[in-house]
Amino acid sequence: MILGGLIDGLTGANKSARLKGTVVLMRKNVLDLTDFGATIMDGIGDFFGKGVTCQLISSTLIDHDNGGRGKVGAEAELEQWVTSLPSLTTGESKFGLTFDWEVEKLGVPGAIIVNNHHSSEFLLKTVTLHDVPGRGNLSFVANSWIYPVGSYTYSRVFFANDGDVELQAWWKEAREVGHGDLKDAPWWPRMQAVGELAKACTTIIWIGSALHAAVNFGQYPYAGFLPNRPTVSRRRMPEPGTDEYAELERDPERAFIHTITSQIQTIIGISLLEVLSKHSSDELYLGQRDTPEWTSDPKALEVFKRFSERLVEIESKVVGMNHDPELKNRNGPAKFPYMLLYPNTSDHKGAAAGLTAKGIPNSISI
């Protein structure tokens, strides 16, 4: 067996069990004197076999002995790190690596674990696997700082950018169908990194929650009395010498009434504002769920719990700002405190229903 493996290694008979890859990253340059000692330690560590390592995770075959997660391959080290010195100026560096990975036994890679055993951090840009059987090239776009392993209590994992078909289909629909007129704009994220997904989701959540709360639920409280926010004029400014100008001089109030919307139009408009500005008694506010068993993932539950607690803290902060006499825009003569961005996460019984001018919804449908 040993002799056979040695012969295979020398003749290349087991090439199918190896995957070649390229890593693109940015190291700290040699002029960074604040980390000069770390650079020396990194070189010593590499010499003794502790550097940057990567492990592939299968997206198609699971390991039943590892909680049903994807199968994990052996560690692969970055090649040529010791012989490649940091540059004088900041720039990209490329390194090769070879994985012991047999697709027939381990499946198609879908994620990669990156561990930095150095003393200094580096900016990981991309990892590309070449000629993956049945898939061609496979890319992992990271654009993330990788700090020494002692800085984390978890593994740094990056996912293949074309691995999630449903995610790519959703993003394609959002860009090309939802915003077909702007689908070719250069600023669209390519959705090739977790950071891009997080930013897109954050933007969507913001629009459907806090932004909507700020522009919607104050419509009736602020504009229900028409003179506070008059509608668009139905007539031009009267010219001197016209009947309209004479009416303005004779009876300004009557001229104003003739200029704004009619009574029936005003009633319809105000009624619409009232309906739009109301919260239902079963409203779910940001940080709330209709059932505590909305997910079985304990990590997600813990993060959501911290998020909800932070929103409740913000409630107290909003109330405190409204009582600050120095903040004239919140505590002015009208005594109408600004509460539109008061989350109302602490209200679990629907007590604040109807016209409240506060509360950030969990989602909207208009």
N, C-alpha and C positions, 0 to 999 in steps of 0.2 A: 504493500500500500504506500509506504513512504517513498520507495523507489519509483513507483508509478506516478506519484504526485510530483516528484522531482523532475521526471522526464516530461510530464505534462507542462510543468512550469518552464522548462528550457525550450520546449518545442512550440509552446503557445497553444497546446491542444485544449486548454481550459479557458480560452479567451471569452467564450460565451458566458462564463461565470463572473466576468469583470465588467464594470462600467467605468468609463473614463469621464472625468468632469473638469470644468474650469471655474475657478473662483476669482471674482473681481472684487477688490477691496481697496481701502485707503488706509495706509498706516501713518502713524505720526512720523514727521520727518526728523532727521538727526539734529536739526537746529532747535528742536523743542527741548531746551535744557532742563525744563521742569520735570521731564520724564526720562532723563538720560540714564539714570540708574536702572529704571525699569527696562530700557532697551538692552542694557548689558545682561540683566537677569533673564530676559527673554531668549537671548542668544545661548546662554548657558543651559536654560531649560530645554531648548530645541536640541542641543547637542546630546542631552541625555534622554531624548525621546518624549518630551512633554511640550506640545505646541498647540496648534489649532486642530481639532478633530471634528469630523462630521459623520453622522449616521443617517442612513436612509430608512424611511418608514413606508411600508406598503400601503397602497390605497385600495388594493383588490383582495388581499389575503389577510385573514385575521389570526392572531395568536390567542388561542383559548386559555392558555396559561398566563396571559397578561391582561386579563379583564376584557377580552374581546377586542383589544386594540389591534392596529395593524402590525404586521410582523416587522421587527427591527433588525437591520443588518449590523455587521461588524463595523467598528470605527475605522475611518480612513483619515490619514494625516495629510495636511497640505505639504506638497512637495516643493523643494527649492527654497523654503523659507530661510534656512540657515545661510545659504549662499547668496540670497537676495537681500542686500542691505537697504534700509530705509532711504528714500531719496532726499536730496537737499531741499526740494520744494514739495509741497503737497501735491499728490497726484495718484492716479490709479495704479495698482499692481495686479498682475495676473499670476495665479498659481494653479498647478495641476493637482489632481488627486485621483486615486483609483479605488473603486469600491469592490469588495468581494460580494457580488450580488448576482444570483442566478434567477432570472425572471420566472423560469418554470417552477421554482420552489418558493420564491418570495413575492412574486407578482410584480406589478408595475409600481414604481415609487410614486408616492403622492405628497410626501413631506420630508423635511430634513432637519435633524437636530444639529446645532452648531455649539460647540463648547470651546471656550477660550481659556487655555491653561497658562497664558502669558500673564505678565504683571501689568500690562497696559492694554487699553482698549483699542479697537480699530473699527472703522466703518465698513460693514459688509454691504456690498451693493448687489451682486448677483451670484448665483451658483447655477451653472448650466451642465446638464448631463447630455452626453453626446451619443447618438445612435442607440437609443433605448429600443429594444426589440418591440416592434409593433407601434411605437409612438414617435420615433425620430428623436429630435432634440427636446429636452424638457427643461424649463427654466423656473428658477425660484428667485423672485425679485424681493430683496429684503430692505435695502436702504435704511438700515438700522445699526446703531452702535452696539457692538458686542463687547461687554465688559468682562473682566475675569470671572471665572466660575464662582468664586467666593462671594460675588456681589448678588447672586440670585439664589432663590429658594426653589427655582423651577428651571426646566430646560428651555432654551431658546429654540423654538420650533417655527419653521417657515414652510408654507404650503406651495405646491406647484400651482402656477398661475392659471393653467388651463385644466386643472384637475377637477374643478367643480363645474360641471356642465350646467346645472340649474342656475348657479350664480351668474355665469356668463350670459345665459339666456335672459335672465332678469335684467341685467345691465344693458344688454343689447336692446331690449324692449323699452327700457326707460329712456335711452338715448335716441333711438331711431324712430320709435313710435310716439312716445310721450313728448319728445322735443325734436320732432323731425325737421323743423326749420333751423335748428341749431346743431344738428347731429355731426356736422363736419367742423365745428368750432375746435380750435387747437387746445382749449383749456380743459377739455373733458379728461378726467382720470382714466387711465387704461385698465383699471381694476386688476392690477397684477401684483398687488401687495396688500397685506393685512391693513396697513396704515391707510391706504386708499379706500378700502371698504369701510373702515371705521369712520373716516371723514365723511363719506357719502351717507352712511347711516345716521351719523350725528346731524348732518344738514337736514336730512328728511325728517328726523325726529323733532328737530328745532322748529321747522316750518309747521309741522302738524301739532305742535304743543305750545311752546312759549310764544313764538311769533304770532300764532293764531289768537292766543289769549290776549296779547297786547293790542291787537287791532280789531278784535271782534266783540269781546264781552263788555266793552265800555261804550258800544255804539249808542244804546238807549240811555244809559245813565248820563252820558256827556252830550248827546245830540237829540235826546227825546224832546227837549224844549227847543223848538225851531230857531228862535233868535240866537241861541248859543252857536248854532252851526247852520246858517241859512243855506237853502238849496240854490242851485244855479239859477241865475236871473233869466226870466222869460222875455225880458225886453232890454233893448239897448239903453244906454244912458241918454236921457232926453236932451234934445238940442234946443237952445234958446229960440223962442218964437214958435214952437210947436205946441199942440194941445197938451201933449204929455208933460212938457216943461211947465205950462201954466197950471196943470193939475198938481205938479210937485210943489209949486210955490203956494198954491191955495190950500192944499191938504196933503202934506208930506206922508202922513200915515196911510191914507188911502192909496197914494201912489206906490208906496212900499208894498201894500197888500196886493196890488195889481201886478207887481213885478215878480214876487215869489210865487211858488206853486199854489194852486187852488186848494180849497179846504179838503175836498175829497182826495186829491192826490197826496196832500200832506198826511191825512189820516192813514191812507194805505201805506205810505212810506214809513211813518212812525210805528205802525203796527208790525211791519216787517222787521224793523230794527229791534222791537221789543221781543219778537219771537227768536231772532238770531242771538240776542244777548242773554237768553235764559239758559240755565243749567238744569238738566233733568235730575230727578231725585236719585236715579241709579247711575249718575255720571261717574266714570272712573277717572280719577285725576292722576297726573304723572306720579309714578312711584307707588301706585296701587294696582292690585290684580283682583279679578272677581273670584278667584279661588286660590288658596295657598299652594295647591298642588299643580300650579301651572307648568312646572317643569320638574323632572326628577334629578336634574343635575345639581348636586350640592354646592358646587363652586358658583354657578349662576345664581342660586338662591342667596348665597352669602354676599355676592357683589350687589345684587338687587336690594338686599336688606340695608347695606351701607348707603346705597344711593337714596333710598327712601328716608333714612335717618338724616342724611345731608339736606334733603328738601325740607324736612321739618325744622331743621336749624335755620334755613333760609326764611321760613315763615316768621320766626322770632326777629330775624334781622330786618325784614320788611316793616314789621310793626314798630320796631325801635326807630327806624329811619322816619317813619310817619310822625313820630312823637318828638322828633328833633326840631326845635324852633328855628334852627339855623337853615333848615332846608325849606325855603319858601315855596318851592314848587310842590312839596308834599304836604306842607302844613300852612297853607295860606289862608286868606280871609274867608274863602268859601267853606272851609272846614270839610273838604271832600278828599280824604286821604287816597293816595295812589295805591291801589291794591290789585291792579290787573295782573301783575307778575307774582302775586301771593300764591304759592303752589296749591294750598288747601289739601295737601297730602294727608294731614292728620284727621281729616273729616272722613270717617269710615261709615257713618250712618246716614249720609245724605242730608245732613241738617242744613247745609248751605245750598239749597235748591232755589231755582227761580232767578230773579234779578239780583245778583250779588256783586257784580263788578269785580269778581276775584275768582281764582281757580285756574290752574293750567291743566287742560284736558290731556288724557293719555293718547287720544287720537281724535281725528275729525272725519266727518263725511258730509259733504255739502254738494 
